[in-house]
Amino acid sequence: MSAEVHSAAPAKRALDEDPDHDAVAAERHAAMKRQANEEEKQMVEASASKVKHVDIHPNDEELRADTSPLPKSTSTLQFSPGLHLAPMVRIGSLPTRLLSLRYGADLVWSPEIVDRAIFGCDRTVDEKSGLVAFSREGKHIFTTHPVERQRVIFQLGSASPQWAYQAISFVTANDDVAGVDLNCGCPKPFSTIGGMGAGLLSTPDLLCDVLRAMRRAAPAHVSVSCKIRLLPTKEATQALVRQIIRTGTIDALTVHCRTKDMRPRQPALPHRLQEVIDVVQEETAGELPLILNGDAWDAPEARRLMKQTGVQAVMMARGPEGNASSFRSDGGVLSVASVVAPQWVRLALSLDNQPGNTKYCLNSMAFKATSSVSPNAKPLQPPPGLPRDTKQKMVEIRQGLAKSKTVEDLARALGVDPDEQKKIPIDEVLREVREAIERSSSSKEGNDSGTEMSEKPAA
Ligand SMILES: Cc1cc2nc3c(=O)[nH]c(=O)nc-3n(C[C@H](O)[C@H](O)[C@H](O)COP(=O)(O)O)c2cc1C
């Protein structure tokens, strides 16, 4: 598995900008990131080595030889207008997705999961919580819950039509996800070495074969989409987008407005989206939903980017990584320390989120007293009924999180009683997520953009 952005992660930036920041904390954070990368790499290699000699059908040759018409999508997912949660390795685990939906995300992408890592997992459903877990050797590779089923897109890492076919057949067999997406943008070496991620940008024929395999594997009502980066020139980007659209496989296209060689700290290039818009116009009369990604840190900035570019759908990554309430449409971003992180850990406790992932995600959040993760953000709203967070509180929470060994320790560091939380029935735990989804569904039925939707509850 892969992760595109590490150096500019909000938690790290928050530390950099915080006068209390000490070199030890920054080093601890960097070590966590290194360890996470290493674990992901090992997981992919281990999964791949277990299955690489299996003789599977249809294989690449058979898939390429199949000239029967591709099944047509009947997906009714609304990609545009919309404000969506971007795929993020590790960060986009179930609690992040559910909290994003609660705060107003329209669709949520899973972390990228490599074809051979998901294929051959055991799929189990927990009777009490309803949690659906795809696991291998006791380790969750992907978890989801029926509450997000109409809104979750599973993102695949693949550079092999046959493995993509197997992985997508497997993950869609029980109707657990609404859509599947191909990652064509990750520039991390362990993704591109296998030809996956941004590697696919230089092998467009293979990229299109993988999309065709995904379309053949997924049931018709499951959408197929892909996420690309810009290529160095307008001509190259346009040729790629044209070729992808002409496969007739995709229900939506996301463009991360950076090139493969650009660093996350370099400003994105939203003005270059016009070259993609032109091709979408020519090829589909503007019908294909186009999603802009890059440097939208919160809902107001997403709206500004929509106005600037004319597209009506935006996907955000680092904003919600730091603070899932970045999706709130006009009420301002809420305190991580007092509101968002406690909500996150409550979901983690009730939905068996793995301790390593829980600690990692909490440590990546923007524990800041006065502003959100956006460089232009306004001051945080004080927690409802509580005084503004103090610096002292931030320091204590960070120290508590650093010392924690279990999800229960992490909960206590955030003022949540783990035993009490586990007694709460799952319907009650998920009530506000469900209500937020219902509100956004009814505003869509009323032909209203989910992005401009009315304010979500604060806490
Ligand atoms: C922690 C992290 C993990 C990411 N993992 C993925 C991934 O699994 N798949 C993917 O297509 N992009 C991944 N990305 C890239 C984001 O989806 C997004 O394209 C990029 O961060 C730019 O959006 P932003 O400016 O809103 O952060 C990741 C980014 C971050 C910060």
The ligand as a Tripos MOL2 file, in Angstrom:
@<TRIPOS>MOLECULE
LIG
   31    33     1     0     0
SMALL
NO_CHARGES

@<TRIPOS>ATOM
      1 C1         -1.7910   10.3780    4.4570 C.3       1 LIG1
      2 C2         -2.1180   10.3480    2.9840 C.ar      1 LIG1
      3 C3         -2.3400    9.1400    2.3440 C.ar      1 LIG1
      4 C4         -2.6960    9.1250    0.9780 C.ar      1 LIG1
      5 N1         -3.0090    7.9360    0.3930 N.ar      1 LIG1
      6 C5         -3.5320    7.9310   -0.8760 C.ar      1 LIG1
      7 C6         -4.1040    6.7540   -1.4340 C.ar      1 LIG1
      8 O1         -4.1990    5.7130   -0.7800 O.2       1 LIG1
      9 N2         -4.5850    6.8120   -2.7150 N.ar      1 LIG1
     10 C7         -4.5540    7.9690   -3.4540 C.ar      1 LIG1
     11 O2         -5.0220    7.9750   -4.6170 O.2       1 LIG1
     12 N3         -4.0390    9.0980   -2.9350 N.ar      1 LIG1
     13 C8         -3.5560    9.1050   -1.6580 C.ar      1 LIG1
     14 N4         -3.1350   10.2880   -1.0970 N.ar      1 LIG1
     15 C9         -3.2290   11.5120   -1.8960 C.3       1 LIG1
     16 C10        -4.5460   12.2400   -1.6050 C.3       1 LIG1
     17 O3         -5.6700   11.4440   -1.9250 O.3       1 LIG1
     18 C11        -4.6210   13.5910   -2.3630 C.3       1 LIG1
     19 O4         -4.5330   13.3190   -3.7440 O.3       1 LIG1
     20 C12        -3.4960   14.5620   -2.0130 C.3       1 LIG1
     21 O5         -3.2200   14.5650   -0.6220 O.3       1 LIG1
     22 C13        -3.8760   15.9930   -2.4250 C.3       1 LIG1
     23 O6         -5.0740   16.4050   -1.7760 O.3       1 LIG1
     24 P1         -5.0470   17.4690   -0.5610 P.3       1 LIG1
     25 O7         -4.3460   18.6840   -1.0630 O.co2     1 LIG1
     26 O8         -6.4830   17.7090   -0.2090 O.co2     1 LIG1
     27 O9         -4.2600   16.8350    0.5640 O.co2     1 LIG1
     28 C14        -2.7670   10.3280    0.2550 C.ar      1 LIG1
     29 C15        -2.5190   11.5390    0.9040 C.ar      1 LIG1
     30 C16        -2.2290   11.5710    2.2520 C.ar      1 LIG1
     31 C17        -2.0290   12.8810    2.9350 C.3       1 LIG1
@<TRIPOS>BOND
     1     1     2 1
     2     2     3 ar
     3     2    30 ar
     4     3     4 ar
     5     4     5 ar
     6     4    28 ar
     7     5     6 ar
     8     6     7 ar
     9     6    13 1
    10     7     8 2
    11     7     9 ar
    12     9    10 ar
    13    10    11 2
    14    10    12 ar
    15    12    13 ar
    16    13    14 ar
    17    14    15 1
    18    14    28 ar
    19    15    16 1
    20    16    17 1
    21    16    18 1
    22    18    19 1
    23    18    20 1
    24    20    21 1
    25    20    22 1
    26    22    23 1
    27    23    24 1
    28    24    25 2
    29    24    26 1
    30    24    27 1
    31    28    29 ar
    32    29    30 ar
    33    30    31 1
@<TRIPOS>SUBSTRUCTURE
     1 LIG1         1 GROUP 0 **** ****
